[in-house]
Amino acid sequence: MRPLTATIDSAALAHNLRVVRTHAAGARVLAVVKANAYGHGLERAARALADADGLGLIEIDSAVRLREAGYAKRLVLLEGLFEQSELAAAARCDLSIVVHCEEQLRMLDAAPANARLDVLLKLNTGMNRLGFAAAQAGAALAQLRTHRAVRAVTLMTHFAAADEARGVTSQFESFSALAANQELPRTLANSAAILRYPQTHVDWVRPGIMLYGCSPFADAPAVQFGLKPVMTLASRILAVQELKAGDSVGYGSTFIAATAMRIGVVACGYADGYPRHAPTGTPLLVAGQRTRTVGRVAMDLLCCDLSALSAAGAGDPVVLWGEGMPADEVAAAAGTVSYELLCALAPRVPVIER
Ligand SMILES: *Cc1c(COP(=O)(O)O)cnc(C)c1O
């Protein structure tokens, strides 16, 4: 069998949830499991995160699946309903739904007579994607408070730059002004705000990436927060090539050896979710030692430099990301974020649960 696997460390997932709790003591935790739990497997993640107070996701079919499998805590559809026809399933499965626009507000009018939904009113405080603007928020809230199909309302917003120097101040102030005197539960914080902005921890926090052991910040590694990697993408060296100066490697001959060098050919490519745009120099581990990719990433293979690893050869283990090789570092080298690498894990990669 092809030696590429993704190992999911469920204990690390549970550990990272405890890290969330140490930062946001007192807040309830809505663990975000959208996009197949950031590529980690929805059911597997839900099991490992059993101590969370609820789960947040985008896909209603996934939420229904969790409920029908017996998940009993809060399940939040973070973008609410996309179509009127989803309302019945949301009510039947007691899903909490975000309402971010007038159209979604109107969908509630068609709720079955006995339906009582838990609603999160999303306020646009500066992200400018989803949510009611300040001028419309009051009217939307008044409608929800008196709507026959609404059991409870939580106020919600989402930060655009909690991971950057700009921070949350302006959005936090706008939200606080809208939420003042409403005596409703609130939810604001994503991973970055959980780690850097304690004032945002009321009443529910919504961690995503930190649960999976990665850092939301470009300037601070996950280990600094005591987070453990959950997904390890690992493979082996299939073959070794001895290059002479001037020889090239892989498609497009984008890498040309300046001197004689040894190249390891790794069973992993873009059809596995490894980014094709990762340039020469992207870090990886071979037999526990750090080296770099060389040449273009292909569909099923990529190449790495073994010149400084004289003992390394065919059959040696490779870590593309995970334990010992932070996905954040690989992502940075490839000009993206760890979120994208984790979510892109391809269905053909066998997953091993640990
Ligand atoms: C994805 C998402 C989160 C989690 O964000 P992270 O940066 O992964 O912590 C929180 N809230 C909402 C609404 C989301 O869509």
The ligand as a Tripos MOL2 file, in Angstrom:
@<TRIPOS>MOLECULE
LIG
   15    15     1     0     0
SMALL
NO_CHARGES

@<TRIPOS>ATOM
      1 C1        -14.6700   29.2970   11.4080 C.3       1 LIG1
      2 C2        -15.3170   30.1470   12.4110 C.ar      1 LIG1
      3 C3        -14.7790   30.2810   13.7020 C.ar      1 LIG1
      4 C4        -13.4640   29.6520   14.1210 C.3       1 LIG1
      5 O1        -12.3840   30.4350   13.6830 O.3       1 LIG1
      6 P1        -10.8660   30.0420   14.0210 P.3       1 LIG1
      7 O2        -10.0680   31.1680   13.4900 O.co2     1 LIG1
      8 O3        -10.5980   28.7590   13.3050 O.co2     1 LIG1
      9 O4        -10.7920   29.8920   15.5010 O.co2     1 LIG1
     10 C5        -15.4840   31.0340   14.6200 C.ar      1 LIG1
     11 N1        -16.6480   31.6400   14.2900 N.ar      1 LIG1
     12 C6        -17.1730   31.5440   13.0550 C.ar      1 LIG1
     13 C7        -18.4500   32.2380   12.7420 C.3       1 LIG1
     14 C8        -16.5420   30.8020   12.0770 C.ar      1 LIG1
     15 O5        -17.0700   30.7220   10.8550 O.3       1 LIG1
@<TRIPOS>BOND
     1     1     2 1
     2     2     3 ar
     3     2    14 ar
     4     3     4 1
     5     3    10 ar
     6     4     5 1
     7     5     6 1
     8     6     7 2
     9     6     8 1
    10     6     9 1
    11    10    11 ar
    12    11    12 ar
    13    12    13 1
    14    12    14 ar
    15    14    15 1
@<TRIPOS>SUBSTRUCTURE
     1 LIG1         1 GROUP 0 **** ****
